[in-house]
Amino acid sequence: MKNTPGKIFLFFILFTVSLFGANQLASYNLTTSKKSVHVKEPLLITFEAKQKNHNDHMFFSFTVQKSPDYEVKLLQKSIQDKGYHNTTTTFKFILFPLKAKTLHISFDFVIRTASDKAVKQSYVDDHDDSIAISTYDTKVALKPLTIKVERFKKHVDLVGDFRLNSTIDTNEIDQYGIVNLHYILSGIGYKESHLNILHTQIKNVSIFSNKKDKISKLTEEGYIINTEYIYALSAKNDFTIPSITLEVYSPSKNRYYTLHTKTYKIKVKKINPALLIDKTNAPQKETWISFMQIKTFLIYALIFFAGFLAAKFSQKNYFAKKLKKEKGFEDIKEAKNARELLLLLIMKYQNRGLDEYIADLEANIHKKHSLNLSKIKREILSKLK
């Protein structure tokens, strides 16, 4: 117990030193779209890190620690090079709270630095196997984010702005027929992966179900959703498909609303069992050679042969185009700047007598002298040809 105050003080000193060292390397900023949300309401978390120390290459790693209290997905990571050894990285995460409580969200933030020599060596050595860049890592302690999650005033099935439509292929079947019923849920919000639209049992009706996601794309407002719920129903007697209601909360409009579907009445025609009995006792005699089977075989053989020829021609055209492109050194012609051309020469054209051009490009990147990129491209192409 006597050592407890000393340990706390030591931890504080180490934390302060770490934070001070990180501040010398980079500046960073953590923001959120809201301070208070409802359960399953999307929360945008934005983290931006800017390089301050320009002696080396710098890379940023930022993640949100996982928790059963929320779901979190990376929406976007963008990197901007604003000059040599001057990079800014922005991370955007979408977090969906799952419980009504005060959340304390923790993060992992690492600043990685690498020398020019280490970066160059990784490109030179990376031929067939992936060679990681040797970096010096600095872990930065970030203060946990506190978010208040409010509970709903009543039960809800969905969170977001949605529409629900339904279609049916027929209102009349026989005892052995099937009714095909489709519900289409579309809109934007939280994606309920276990949602079952036709969640009620219908007496003496067999129900088979399937689900098809046409669209499921994450945005700042949640998932853009277009999901088709497919049901096949069969019965021996008339039945009714009831109207379905879903209770929904809209965060964007801060209101509760209800989605409704239509009621469908299905008529089932009776079939006389005597009509289903085959009056012929013996099965029809089949010929030894089935011309229909021969025709089917020839059609499939023709399709296979056509696919084989198409694959051969495609393969031939692919290699012809690739050979033509390599002969023309299109990659060198399309290099947009000195750095892109330098990496290309190091990775693809090493040991081709281009060392002087590699040196000139390195000097240009280090701001030692100016360079005519078009001229050096022409000289390199002339030497390679």
CORQUIPE-V371547 format. One record per residue. RES is the residue in one letter. SS is DSSP state (alpha for helix, beta for strand, coil for the rest). PSI is psi in radians with two decimals (* if undefined). D_FIRST is the distance of its C-alpha to the first C-alpha in whole Angstrom. Layout:
# CORQUIPE-V371547
RES&SS&PSI&D_FIRST  RES&SS&PSI&D_FIRST
This chain:
# CORQUIPE-V371547
M&coil&-0.55&0  K&coil&-0.47&4  N&coil&-0.16&5  T&alpha&-0.87&5  P&alpha&-0.65&8  G&alpha&-0.68&10  K&alpha&-0.71&10  I&alpha&-0.73&12  F&alpha&-0.71&14  L&alpha&-0.74&15  F&alpha&-0.73&16  F&alpha&-0.72&18  I&alpha&-0.80&20  L&alpha&-0.71&21  F&alpha&-0.76&22  T&alpha&-0.74&24  V&alpha&-0.76&25  S&alpha&-0.76&26  L&alpha&-0.70&28  F&alpha&-0.75&30  G&alpha&-0.70&31  A&alpha&-0.68&32  N&alpha&-0.43&34  Q&alpha&-0.45&36  L&alpha&-0.79&37  A&beta&2.78&38  S&beta&2.60&38  Y&beta&2.73&37  N&beta&2.28&38  L&beta&2.18&37  T&beta&2.78&39  T&beta&2.72&40  S&coil&-0.45&43  K&coil&2.77&42  K&coil&-0.28&39  S&beta&2.31&39  V&beta&2.91&41  H&beta&2.93&43  V&coil&2.31&42  K&coil&0.20&44  E&coil&2.27&45  P&beta&2.35&45  L&beta&2.17&42  L&beta&2.15&43  I&beta&2.15&40  T&beta&2.25&41  F&beta&2.19&39  E&beta&2.26&41  A&beta&2.29&40  K&beta&2.34&42  Q&beta&2.28&42  K&coil&-0.69&42  N&coil&2.08&42  H&coil&0.40&45  N&coil&-0.51&45  D&coil&3.01&45  H&beta&2.56&45  M&beta&2.37&42  F&beta&2.54&42  F&beta&2.38&39  S&beta&2.20&38  F&beta&2.20&36  T&beta&2.71&36  V&beta&2.22&34  Q&coil&2.47&32  K&coil&2.68&33  S&beta&2.57&32  P&coil&-0.12&34  D&coil&-0.16&34  Y&beta&2.82&37  E&beta&2.47&39  V&beta&2.39&40  K&beta&2.46&42  L&beta&2.11&43  L&beta&-0.76&46  Q&beta&2.51&47  K&beta&2.09&46  S&beta&2.45&48  I&beta&2.27&48  Q&beta&2.15&50  D&beta&1.88&51  K&coil&0.22&52  G&coil&-3.13&53  Y&coil&2.21&52  H&coil&0.71&48  N&coil&1.60&48  T&beta&2.59&47  T&beta&2.24&45  T&beta&2.32&44  T&beta&2.24&44  F&beta&2.38&42  K&beta&2.16&43  F&beta&2.57&42  I&beta&2.16&43  L&beta&2.28&40  F&beta&1.90&41  P&beta&2.50&39  L&coil&-0.17&39  K&coil&2.53&37  A&coil&1.74&37  K&coil&3.10&34  T&beta&2.05&32  L&beta&2.47&31  H&beta&1.77&29  I&beta&2.16&30  S&coil&2.77&29  F&beta&2.76&31  D&beta&2.05&31  F&beta&2.16&33  V&beta&2.30&34  I&beta&2.13&36  R&beta&2.24&38  T&beta&2.56&40  A&beta&2.44&43  S&coil&2.84&45  D&alpha&-0.66&49  K&alpha&-0.73&50  A&alpha&-0.71&47  V&alpha&-0.79&49  K&alpha&-0.74&52  Q&alpha&-0.63&51  S&alpha&-0.62&50  Y&alpha&-0.66&54  V&alpha&-0.75&56  D&alpha&-0.32&54  D&coil&1.52&54  H&coil&-1.28&57  D&coil&-0.58&57  D&coil&2.60&53  S&coil&2.12&50  I&coil&2.06&49  A&coil&2.55&45  I&coil&2.32&45  S&coil&2.06&42  T&coil&2.76&40  Y&beta&2.09&37  D&beta&2.33&34  T&beta&1.97&32  K&beta&2.29&29  V&beta&2.21&29  A&coil&2.13&26  L&coil&2.53&28  K&coil&2.28&27  P&coil&2.56&28  L&beta&2.30&31  T&beta&2.14&31  I&beta&2.27&34  K&beta&2.21&35  V&beta&2.06&37  E&beta&2.58&40  R&coil&2.78&42  F&coil&2.68&45  K&coil&-0.34&47  K&coil&3.04&49  H&coil&2.41&50  V&coil&2.57&50  D&coil&-0.51&52  L&beta&2.73&51  V&beta&2.04&50  G&beta&-2.86&52  D&beta&1.89&56  F&beta&2.82&58  R&beta&2.60&62  L&beta&2.08&63  N&beta&2.74&66  S&beta&2.59&68  T&beta&2.66&71  I&beta&2.51&73  D&coil&-0.40&76  T&coil&2.69&78  N&coil&0.08&79  E&beta&2.22&81  I&beta&2.96&81  D&beta&-3.07&82  Q&coil&-0.37&80  Y&coil&0.22&79  G&coil&3.06&78  I&coil&2.42&75  V&beta&2.21&74  N&beta&2.03&72  L&beta&2.26&70  H&beta&2.27&67  Y&beta&2.35&65  I&beta&2.02&64  L&beta&2.15&60  S&beta&2.64&60  G&beta&-2.67&58  I&beta&2.37&55  G&beta&-2.61&51  Y&coil&2.42&49  K&coil&1.92&50  E&coil&1.71&50  S&coil&-0.43&50  H&coil&0.28&51  L&coil&2.35&53  N&coil&1.92&56  I&coil&-0.93&59  L&coil&1.28&61  H&coil&-0.03&59  T&coil&2.53&61  Q&coil&2.42&63  I&coil&2.20&67  K&coil&2.29&69  N&coil&0.46&71  V&beta&2.26&70  S&beta&2.30&69  I&beta&2.23&66  F&beta&2.42&65  S&beta&2.73&63  N&beta&2.83&62  K&beta&2.44&60  K&beta&2.05&61  D&beta&1.91&59  K&beta&-0.67&61  I&beta&2.39&59  S&beta&1.44&55  K&beta&2.32&54  L&beta&2.34&50  T&beta&-3.14&51  E&coil&-0.45&49  E&coil&0.04&50  G&beta&-2.82&49  Y&beta&2.32&51  I&beta&2.09&55  I&beta&2.36&56  N&beta&1.64&60  T&beta&2.35&60  E&beta&2.13&63  Y&beta&2.06&62  I&beta&2.26&65  Y&beta&2.44&66  A&beta&2.18&69  L&beta&2.44&70  S&beta&2.61&73  A&beta&2.90&75  K&coil&-0.24&78  N&coil&2.88&78  D&coil&2.55&78  F&beta&2.94&74  T&beta&2.27&73  I&beta&1.99&70  P&coil&2.82&68  S&coil&2.35&67  I&coil&2.39&63  T&beta&2.37&61  L&beta&2.23&57  E&beta&2.28&55  V&beta&2.52&54  Y&beta&2.29&52  S&beta&1.91&52  P&coil&-0.63&50  S&coil&-0.55&52  K&coil&-0.08&54  N&coil&0.94&51  R&beta&2.76&54  Y&beta&2.48&54  Y&beta&2.96&57  T&beta&2.37&59  L&beta&2.37&61  H&beta&2.63&64  T&coil&2.93&66  K&coil&2.80&70  T&coil&2.33&71  Y&beta&2.27&73  K&beta&2.16&76  I&beta&2.21&77  K&beta&2.27&80  V&beta&2.04&81  K&beta&2.40&84  K&coil&2.55&85  I&coil&2.31&87  N&coil&2.07&90  P&alpha&-0.46&88  A&alpha&-0.49&92  L&alpha&-0.27&92  L&alpha&-0.15&89  I&coil&2.28&91  D&coil&2.10&93  K&coil&-0.29&97  T&coil&2.13&97  N&coil&-0.74&96  A&coil&2.52&96  P&coil&2.69&94  Q&coil&2.35&96  K&coil&2.26&97  E&coil&2.52&95  T&coil&2.70&97  W&coil&-0.62&96  I&coil&2.15&95  S&coil&1.95&93  F&alpha&-0.51&94  M&alpha&-0.69&91  Q&alpha&-0.69&89  I&alpha&-0.73&91  K&alpha&-0.76&91  T&alpha&-0.74&87  F&alpha&-0.77&87  L&alpha&-0.66&89  I&alpha&-0.80&87  Y&alpha&-0.64&83  A&alpha&-0.71&85  L&alpha&-0.73&86  I&alpha&-0.75&83  F&alpha&-0.76&81  F&alpha&-0.70&83  A&alpha&-0.71&83  G&alpha&-0.65&79  F&alpha&-0.78&80  L&alpha&-0.69&82  A&alpha&-0.70&80  A&alpha&-0.71&77  K&alpha&-0.82&79  F&alpha&-0.67&80  S&alpha&-0.73&77  Q&alpha&-0.70&75  K&alpha&-0.78&78  N&alpha&-0.64&78  Y&alpha&-0.85&74  F&alpha&-0.56&75  A&alpha&-0.77&78  K&alpha&-0.73&76  K&alpha&-0.76&73  L&alpha&-0.72&75  K&alpha&-0.73&77  K&alpha&-0.74&74  E&alpha&-0.67&72  K&alpha&-0.55&76  G&alpha&-0.10&76  F&coil&0.85&72  E&alpha&-0.56&71  D&alpha&-0.64&68  I&alpha&-0.74&68  K&alpha&-0.57&71  E&coil&-0.04&68  A&coil&2.24&65  K&coil&-0.42&64  N&coil&3.09&63  A&alpha&-0.70&62  R&alpha&-0.76&59  E&alpha&-0.72&60  L&alpha&-0.69&63  L&alpha&-0.85&61  L&alpha&-0.64&58  L&alpha&-0.77&62  L&alpha&-0.69&63  I&alpha&-0.72&60  M&alpha&-0.62&60  K&alpha&-0.40&63  Y&coil&0.56&66  Q&coil&2.55&64  N&coil&0.60&66  R&coil&0.33&69  G&coil&0.52&70  L&coil&0.37&68  D&alpha&-0.66&66  E&alpha&-0.62&67  Y&alpha&-0.65&67  I&alpha&-0.75&63  A&alpha&-0.75&63  D&alpha&-0.71&64  L&alpha&-0.70&62  E&alpha&-0.72&59  A&alpha&-0.66&60  N&alpha&-0.74&61  I&alpha&-0.63&58  H&coil&0.17&56  K&coil&0.50&59  K&coil&-0.57&61  H&coil&2.84&64  S&coil&2.87&66  L&coil&2.39&67  N&coil&1.75&70  L&alpha&-0.70&69  S&alpha&-0.71&72  K&alpha&-0.79&74  I&alpha&-0.55&71  K&alpha&-0.79&71  R&alpha&-0.73&75  E&alpha&-0.72&75  I&alpha&-0.78&72  L&alpha&-0.67&74  S&alpha&-0.71&77  K&alpha&-0.64&76  L&alpha&-0.58&74  K&coil&*&78
